[in-house]
Amino acid sequence: MIKILDLYLCFLKIGAVNFGGGYAMLPLLQKELSEDRKWISDEELTDYYAVGQCTPGPIAMNVSTFIGQKIAGFPGALVATGGFITAPFFIIILISAFLRNFAYIPVVQHAFAGIRVCVCVLILQAVIKLWKNSVVDVKSLILYLIILSLKLFSKYLPVAIPAAALVIFAGVCGILFANKKDTVKSNTETKEADK
């Protein structure tokens, strides 16, 4: 029960300061869950982001659900998701009640301008972290460059390539690279055993 409460409070705290969406949340999750609490590794967090990007719904909420599931099963998934959405839910209700007047207050506009700058920094930090955990060898660098090129130049092709197709392509390439590596490793082990 203490773990469930701790999980709720942890995601309540993260949800309360989650400006800028899922990618801006990555440095917060990494510090809170990987460095401080040691609940998950950086590699697991990167995997949750990859899956969270491919599943329906907001990435930040999906990642919260996956992490809660890993830490405390189905109750953990519910509690982490609930903790993550509690603060934003009440903040949005409060803001929407006063939005017409609230959005045009100069100090609020200046605050949001500053928050946008901070969000850019957090997203850049997330991209750097994802890069370090994902582009780890020549094959992954080549795959990155292929997907980047396809995404950047998709608008010049006769048919635009949807992001889902790129994700599936990357997943298939990952499987093929792993199978080739496993086959090479198996052949090497067999030759050594024959000696």
C-alpha positions as CSV (number, residue, x, y, z in Angstrom):
1,M,0.0,0.0,0.0
2,I,2.9,2.4,0.7
3,K,4.3,1.7,-2.7
4,I,1.0,2.5,-4.3
5,L,0.7,5.8,-2.4
6,D,4.4,6.6,-3.2
7,L,3.6,5.9,-6.9
8,Y,0.6,8.2,-6.8
9,L,2.4,11.0,-5.1
10,C,5.4,10.7,-7.5
11,F,3.2,11.0,-10.6
12,L,1.1,13.7,-9.0
13,K,4.3,15.7,-8.6
14,I,5.4,15.0,-12.2
15,G,1.9,15.8,-13.6
16,A,1.8,19.1,-11.8
17,V,4.9,20.4,-13.6
18,N,4.5,18.7,-16.9
19,F,4.5,21.6,-19.3
20,G,5.2,20.9,-23.0
21,G,3.9,17.3,-23.3
22,G,5.5,13.9,-23.2
23,Y,9.0,14.7,-24.5
24,A,9.4,17.6,-22.0
25,M,8.6,15.1,-19.3
26,L,11.4,12.7,-20.1
27,P,14.1,14.5,-18.1
28,L,11.8,14.8,-15.1
29,L,11.0,11.0,-15.3
30,Q,14.6,10.1,-15.8
31,K,15.7,12.1,-12.7
32,E,12.8,11.0,-10.5
33,L,12.4,7.4,-11.5
34,S,15.8,6.3,-12.8
35,E,18.2,8.3,-10.8
36,D,16.5,9.1,-7.5
37,R,14.1,6.1,-6.9
38,K,15.9,3.6,-9.1
39,W,12.5,2.1,-10.2
40,I,13.5,1.7,-13.8
41,S,16.6,2.0,-16.0
42,D,17.2,4.7,-18.6
43,E,16.9,2.0,-21.3
44,E,13.5,0.9,-20.0
45,L,12.3,4.5,-20.0
46,T,13.4,4.9,-23.6
47,D,11.5,1.7,-24.5
48,Y,8.4,3.0,-22.7
49,Y,8.6,6.2,-24.7
50,A,8.9,4.3,-28.0
51,V,5.8,2.2,-27.1
52,G,4.0,5.2,-25.7
53,Q,4.6,7.1,-29.0
54,C,3.0,4.2,-30.9
55,T,-0.1,3.7,-28.8
56,P,-3.2,5.8,-28.9
57,G,-3.4,8.7,-26.4
58,P,-1.0,11.3,-25.0
59,I,2.5,9.9,-24.8
60,A,3.0,11.3,-21.3
61,M,0.0,9.5,-19.9
62,N,0.9,6.3,-21.8
63,V,4.4,6.3,-20.3
64,S,2.9,6.9,-16.8
65,T,0.6,3.9,-17.2
66,F,3.4,1.6,-18.5
67,I,5.7,2.6,-15.6
68,G,3.0,2.1,-13.0
69,Q,2.3,-1.4,-14.5
70,K,5.9,-2.3,-14.2
71,I,6.3,-1.2,-10.7
72,A,3.0,-2.4,-9.1
73,G,1.0,-4.3,-11.8
74,F,-2.5,-3.3,-12.8
75,P,-3.2,-1.2,-9.6
76,G,0.1,0.6,-10.2
77,A,-1.0,1.4,-13.8
78,L,-4.2,2.9,-12.6
79,V,-2.6,4.8,-9.7
80,A,0.3,6.2,-11.8
81,T,-2.1,7.4,-14.5
82,G,-4.5,8.9,-11.9
83,G,-1.6,10.6,-10.2
84,F,-0.4,12.0,-13.5
85,I,-3.7,13.5,-14.6
86,T,-5.0,14.8,-11.2
87,A,-3.1,18.1,-11.1
88,P,-3.6,18.9,-14.8
89,F,-7.3,18.1,-14.5
90,F,-7.9,20.6,-11.8
91,I,-5.6,23.2,-13.3
92,I,-7.4,23.0,-16.6
93,I,-10.8,23.3,-15.0
94,L,-9.6,26.3,-13.1
95,I,-8.1,27.9,-16.2
96,S,-11.1,27.2,-18.4
97,A,-13.4,28.9,-15.9
98,F,-11.4,32.1,-16.3
99,L,-9.9,31.5,-19.7
100,R,-11.5,34.4,-21.5
101,N,-10.0,36.9,-19.1
102,F,-7.0,34.8,-18.0
103,A,-5.4,34.4,-21.4
104,Y,-5.2,38.1,-22.2
105,I,-3.5,39.2,-18.9
106,P,-0.1,40.5,-19.9
107,V,1.7,38.8,-17.1
108,V,0.1,35.5,-18.0
109,Q,1.2,35.9,-21.7
110,H,4.8,36.7,-20.6
111,A,4.8,33.7,-18.2
112,F,3.7,31.4,-21.0
113,A,6.4,32.9,-23.3
114,G,9.0,32.0,-20.7
115,I,7.5,28.5,-20.2
116,R,7.7,27.9,-23.9
117,V,11.4,28.6,-23.8
118,C,11.9,26.2,-20.9
119,V,9.8,23.5,-22.7
120,C,12.2,23.8,-25.7
121,V,15.2,23.2,-23.4
122,L,13.4,20.2,-21.8
123,I,12.5,18.7,-25.2
124,L,16.1,19.2,-26.5
125,Q,17.4,17.5,-23.3
126,A,14.9,14.6,-24.0
127,V,16.1,14.3,-27.6
128,I,19.8,14.1,-26.5
129,K,18.9,11.5,-23.9
130,L,16.9,9.4,-26.5
131,W,19.8,9.8,-29.0
132,K,22.4,8.4,-26.5
133,N,20.2,5.5,-25.6
134,S,19.0,4.7,-29.1
135,V,21.7,5.4,-31.7
136,V,24.3,3.1,-30.2
137,D,26.1,1.6,-33.3
138,V,26.6,2.1,-37.0
139,K,23.4,0.1,-37.9
140,S,21.2,2.3,-35.6
141,L,22.9,5.4,-37.0
142,I,22.1,4.3,-40.6
143,L,18.6,3.5,-39.7
144,Y,18.2,6.9,-38.0
145,L,19.5,8.6,-41.1
146,I,17.2,6.6,-43.4
147,I,14.1,7.4,-41.3
148,L,15.1,11.1,-40.9
149,S,15.5,11.4,-44.7
150,L,12.2,9.7,-45.3
151,K,10.5,12.0,-42.8
152,L,12.1,15.2,-44.0
153,F,11.6,14.5,-47.7
154,S,8.2,12.8,-47.5
155,K,6.4,15.9,-48.7
156,Y,8.4,15.7,-52.0
157,L,7.4,12.1,-52.7
158,P,4.2,11.3,-54.6
159,V,2.7,9.8,-51.5
160,A,3.4,11.1,-48.0
161,I,4.8,8.4,-45.7
162,P,2.8,8.3,-42.4
163,A,4.7,8.2,-39.1
164,A,3.1,4.8,-38.3
165,A,4.7,3.3,-41.4
166,L,8.1,4.7,-40.3
167,V,7.7,3.2,-36.8
168,I,6.8,-0.2,-38.3
169,F,9.7,0.0,-40.7
170,A,12.1,0.8,-37.9
171,G,10.7,-2.1,-35.8
172,V,11.2,-4.6,-38.7
173,C,14.7,-3.3,-39.2
174,G,15.4,-3.8,-35.5
175,I,14.2,-7.4,-35.6
176,L,16.2,-8.1,-38.8
177,F,19.4,-6.6,-37.3
178,A,18.9,-8.6,-34.1
179,N,18.3,-11.9,-36.0
180,K,21.4,-11.3,-38.1
181,K,23.5,-10.6,-35.0
182,D,22.0,-13.7,-33.3
183,T,22.8,-15.8,-36.3
184,V,26.4,-14.6,-36.5
185,K,26.8,-15.1,-32.7
186,S,25.4,-18.7,-33.0
187,N,27.7,-19.5,-36.0
188,T,30.7,-18.2,-34.0
189,E,29.8,-20.3,-31.0
190,T,29.3,-23.4,-33.1
191,K,32.7,-22.9,-34.8
192,E,34.4,-22.5,-31.4
193,A,32.6,-25.6,-30.0
194,D,33.8,-27.6,-33.0
195,K,37.4,-26.7,-32.3
